[in-house]
Amino acid sequence: MGRLQALTDDMAGNDRPSLQGNLFFLDDRETFTASQIRLLLAIDECGSISAAAKQMGISYKTAWDRVNAMNNLSEQPLVVRSAGGARGGGTRITELGRQIVRGFLALQEEHRAFVEQLGKRLHSIADIANFVRSGSLKTSARNQFRGRITAVTPGAVNAEVSLRLGDSHTLTAIITNDSLDELGFEAGGSAIALIKASWVLLSKDIELKSSARNKLVGRVLRIAPGAVNSDVTLGLGDGKSISAMVTSGSVDELELREGDTACAFFKASSVILMADR
């Protein structure tokens, strides 16, 4: 699917607007943009995240954030970590990832020709450009998951929605009945869950009981320390992961290390649901 964005070529002093195409690929598994495809290609070529990040001109952390986002929104992982071997392991894209790349590159060429032809027929598109820009949605939530709705339980004021992320994990969200009606959620449908990293609590005691409805157990993949806060990524299996922003003091107090088993807690009211349309 291609999204077109109209831009006026002010720098060239051209009164006629030019049309530029921004291609993304959307199916039941994931939404892909050109930058994600380039990252997958770099990983496939380099065989490691660090080398791919250097080739892309982005940080190691940014590369992993993008990989985690792709895997979290896909039913099957597109990038997997490989351990052992003469080189001590690495990172590779899966066959599904390669299929997505091949398909995207073919579509990209068709899309370029389409935009070129359409651009020759345009006269004034400023109003369309403003409308398209206003319809774009961006979110600061670090954790984004696409899942299948397994149950919807309406209450007097709020409704409980259960979202299965994969074979092993389910999220619970509390939303208002008005939101339930507006979004049209029902069992068997799909939705996207957003959880801010600062809302996620961590513990190494996986038997710990709390009032938080959501508890996800996994393995610490990375800890990015900061002067005040640290960014901790927990691998959940099935190619999924969740990020938590906790104080660096808490990381030290918990004696949290990469490779440790830990659990992430967050309230059902901390999960924001979006319609997956």
N, C-alpha and C positions, 0 to 999 in steps of 0.2 A: 504494500500500500504506500502511495506517495503523498506527502504533504507539501503543498506549494506555498511559498512565502514570497509576497511581492515586495520588492525593494526598489526605491528610487535611486538612480545612479547619480548622486549629487556630485561626487568627486570628479566625474567626467563632464559635468555641466550639461548632461543630456536631459532634455525636458521629457522625453519619453521614458516611462518606467521600464525597468528590465525585470524579467521573471527568473527567479532562481529556484531550483528544486532541492528540497531536503528530504531524502528518501529514508523511510524506516520500514522495517518488515514486521508485520504483526500477525501472529497466529495464536492458537490456544495455549502456547507454551511461553511466549516471551515477545517483547518488543525490542527490535534491534535497530541501532543507528550505525552510521558509518564509523564512528569512533570505536564502538564496541567490536565491529568487524575487524578494524585495524588491529585492535588489541588481540583478538583471537588469532589473527594471522601472525602477529609478532610472537605470541606464545608458541604457536605451531613451529615457527621457524627457529626460535631460540631454545626452546625446551626448558625455559625457566622464567619465572615471573620477574626476577630482578633484571635479567638481560632484556626481556620484552619491555619493561618499564623504561629502561635506558634508551632503547630504540625509539620508543614513543615520545620521549621527552617529558615523562611524568614520574612522580615519585613511586617508590615501591608500595607504599601504603595506598596511594590512589589506585594503582593497578589492582591490588587485592580487593579494594572496596568495589571496584567495577566488576571483578570476577564474582565476588560474593553476591552482588546484586543480580547478576545474570543467573547464577545457579539458584538463588532463592526464588526467582520468578519463573523458573523452569521446572517441569515435572521430572525431568532427568537432568543430571549435571552436564554442563558443556565443557567444563574444565575440571580435571582431577589431579590430585597430587600423587606422585609415584615415589615410593620409598625404596631404599636399598640400591644395589647395583654398584658398579665400579665408581660412578660419579656421586654416589650418595643420594640418589633420587633426583627428582625434578618435578616439572609440571607439564601436562600435555592436554590438548583438547580431545574430546571424545568424538566418535563417529557422528553423533548428532550435531556437535559443534561444526564439524567439517561440512556436513550437509547444509547447515544454515549459511555458512560462509559461501559455499558454491552457489547456492540459490540467490543470495543477496547480490553477489557480483554480477550474475546474469541479469537480475532485475535492474541493477544500477545502470547498466548500459542501455536497456530499454527505456528506463525512466529519463535518462539524459536526452535521448532522441525525442521523447514525448514533450519534455519541457521546452526544448529548442523550437519545435514546431508550434507549440501553443504560444510561446513568447512572440512569435512573428505576427500573431493575430490580435495582440493586446493594444489598447489605446490609453485607458486610464484605469488603474487598479488600486489607487491609494486607499479607498474605502474598504476594499476587500482585505488589503494588507492589515489595516487597523483591526478589522474584525478577527482575522486569524490570530494576531498577536494577543488580543484580549481573551481568546479562548484557550490559550496555553496554560497548563497547570504544572506548577513546580512545588515541591515539598522539601522541607529541611529534615524530615524524618530519615534517620540513617537506615532503619530496618524496614524493609518492604517485602512482603510475602504475598504471592498469589496462591490461593487455596480453594478447595471445594467445600461448600457449605453442607455440613452433615446434619445439622439440627437448628431449628429456630423455635425458641420458647417465649411467647409473648407474656408480659406481666401487666399489672395495672397501669404502670407508667413507662417502664423500660422493658426491653426484650433482650434475651440472651441468645447470641449467635455463636455456634461452634464451627470452626474452620479447620479442615484437615489440610496440613501442609505437605504431607507425604505419607509414607508407610508407618512412620513412627511418632509423629508429632501432631498435636491438635491445639489450636488457640481458642480461647473463649473471650468474646467481646460483649460488652453491655452498651446498647444504644437505645435511644428513645423509640417509642412506638411510632412516633411521627416519622423519624428517620427510616425505620423499617418499612413503612408504607411508601415513602418517597423513593427509596432505593430499590424496592421490589425484591428484597432478599427472600429466598425460599430454599428449602432443602433440595440439593442437587445442583443448585446454581454455583457460580463462582464469585469471589470477591478478592479485593486486595487489602491487606492489613498493614497499617503503618504504626510503628512503635518508635518513639524517640529513644536514642541511646541513653539519655540521661534519666529515663524512667525505668531502666533495667537495673535490678539489684543482683549481685553475685554472691555466691557462697560455695565453699568447698565441701560443706556438709550436705550431701545430696539427700539425706533423710530429714533435713530441717523442715519443720511444719510452719506455715505462715498463712495469713489471711489472703495472700495473693492467689488468684485463681489459676494463673499461668506459671508453670514450672517446666523449664526445658533443660535437660541434662546433656552435657556434651564435654568436649575436650578443648582446653585453651590452645588456640592456634597461634595467636600473636598478642603481644602486649607492647603498645606504643606509649612509652612513658613521657610525661610532661612535667613541667615545674609544679603544677597544681593538680591536674587531672591526667588520668591515663586512659587510653582507648584499648579495651580488651575485646578480642574477637573469639567467640566460642563456636567451635564446629559441632554441628548437631547430627551429622550423618546425612545421607541421601543428597549430598552436595549443598546442604543448607547451613547457614551460620547466622549468628546474632551478635551485634556489637553492643557493648555497655560502656558508658562513660562514667568512671568512678574516680574518686580521689586517689592520688598516688600513695597517700598514707594508708588508705584501705588496702591497696595492693600489697604493701609491705606488711600490714597487720595480718592479712590473710595468708601471707607467704605464698602468693599466687605466682606460679611459674608456667611457662609454656610446656604443654604436655600434660598438665594436671587435669583431673576430672573435676568439673564444677557444674553448678546449676544456675540458671538465670531465672529470676522471679520478676513478675510485673502484674499489676492489677488488670482485671478485665476492663475496667473503665479507662485504662491507659491505651487501649487498642482502638485506633481509628480505622473505620472500615470505609472503603470506597467501592462503588459499583464497578465491576470488570466488564466494561462495554467497549 
